[in-house]
Amino acid sequence: MQTIPTIDISPLQDAAHPGHGATVQQILDACTDIGFLSITGTGISQNTVDEVRAKTRAIFDIDEQSKWDQAITRDNYRGFIPMGFFTPNDGSGKADKYEGYKLHFDVADGDPVQQDCALYGPNLWPKETPEARDVILGYWAQLDRVTDLLLGALEIGLNLKPDVLKDAFKTPMTNMTLLHYPPQAPDEEGFGIHPHKDTDALTIIAPDLVGGLEVQTRDGGWITPDCPPGGFVVNIGDMLELWSGGRLKSTPHRVVNTSGKERYSFPYFAVPRHDVVVKPLLPPLSGFDRPAVHCGHWSKEIWRTNWPDETATADTPELGTLSS
């Protein structure tokens, strides 16, 4: 059975560090094997993570009417996601058992990039939690730096041109989802989030003591990432799998909260700039055949098809499926 390794990424901060090359190889091995890794040495303090978790909990403690007043809309996929709103995009299975709060790369209203892609804009921030914005955006900026380190390592490991991945994340479509999972009974059907593959390039999540994240191994089993205190769980998304010609693995995972406790999570999803077209940068592996993806169009389709009465069309990118 595959395992999820823990890797100290601090050597990545200095190309002259004697452990730099070995760290790059460890990251590449994890990303080409199970597609998940736990990382330490990020420089992000546990206090910062605890503060973000506290603000996330405070956001979900807001009264229900205020949540609905700040809910996502078809025209602005920012704000509260009601409990049980989303089901698997293929129409199978029961509604996922979570409520969310959606945040995107933040630009001021009127920013010129909005003329090129209407998905850009300012986030909604609950007036009931005025400190949440600075806390979460500060954490987000630190994760941007971690993403830059990891992308740089993958550029080296895959023998790509320097900065070919990193340059795609200037004015990105990176986003975060704050999540609240109520406890499920052990015999209750359904999931906190159903088995899926991430459609982004790279996902980073701070684990919590409640747990519930499960990762599928190549033999079909499910394992839990063993992440030490202060560490983070990272996984490859479909876009990096596509960029790498199938070498990096986007792996199915799910959330099942049978702990009896409330679970709060805040995954960060690294997504390239709206005009980036993701296609293999290396000759695809045998049997790997996926069409190129335009990031702006892909993002628009992801948000659109999340609505229960919307369906995929022939023009919808084939990302986020459970097929190899």
Buried (B, 14 or more C-beta within 10 A) or exposed (E): EBBBBBBBBBBBEEEEEEEBEEBBEBBBBBBBBBBBBBBBBBEBEEEBBEBBBBBBBBBBEBEEEEBEEBBBEEEBBBBBBBBEBBBBBEEEEEBBBBBBBBBBBBBEEEBEBBEBBEBBBBBBBBEBBEEBBEBBBEBBEBBBEBBBBBBBBBBBBBEBEEEEBBEBBEBBBBBBBBBBBEBBEEEEEBBBBBBBBBBBBBBBBBBBEBBBBBBBBEEEEBBEBEBEEBBBBBBBBBBBBBBBBBBBBBBBBBBBBBBEBEBBBBBBBBBBBBEBEBBBBEEBEEEBEBEEBBBBBBBBBBBBBBBEEBEBEEEBBEBBBBEE
